[in-house]
């Protein structure tokens, strides 16, 4: 079934080679939006409250799943990690990220400095005096499929922003993506997951991509007994909606249980 035909499209039916990374970046991140700023503040405070001041072991690792042309989830983990993996499936997004890293993040001066200004309100972030160069040193780009994440070693902290519900029209695949993300987090790992609420799908340039219609209840049910804490916050659409066809954003902030069984249930 072709994307945009009205059916519940499966992830593997979508031609992700048509995803326009440059257009997505320009539309979403050139100017810091109020909703992104609100989400970023929640994530910043969540990670700082659990990780700042702790004696973190050497080799502390973070992962951002489905990065695309969005660096602010990775920036939210930067003070706490020796290494941050940007895990991405779509070839255009991989090319965008590789080009950015190779050229020391030229998008920093046009976009990401605004996001860092929000983060550095917390001391954990303010201690990094040159975040652009630190990002270049600590980031690794890994191409792969979210449904094959369990092949990677566990990570100590993780983010997944606008991915699980935005890669498929099938609720079962949405839940599988959530499960696979949680599966690669180490016991006790803090995490942040951002999602579009009641999304009907979205356009990037001339291509349409599917979405799963989810709400807070659907998101909450994905965590079952796997986490020691979870808080889900709703972000209103506001006066400047990002696009048509959604009712707000959700940000899930949590921490994995200590000693959690890594097998899918």
Beta strands, then each sheet from edge to edge (+ up, - down):
strand 1: 61-65
strand 2: 83-88
strand 3: 139-143
strand 4: 155-161
strand 5: 185-197
strand 6: 202-204
strand 7: 207-209
strand 8: 227-235
strand 9: 248-256
sheet 1: 3+ 2+ 1+ 4+ 5+ 9- 8+
sheet 2: 6+ 7-
end
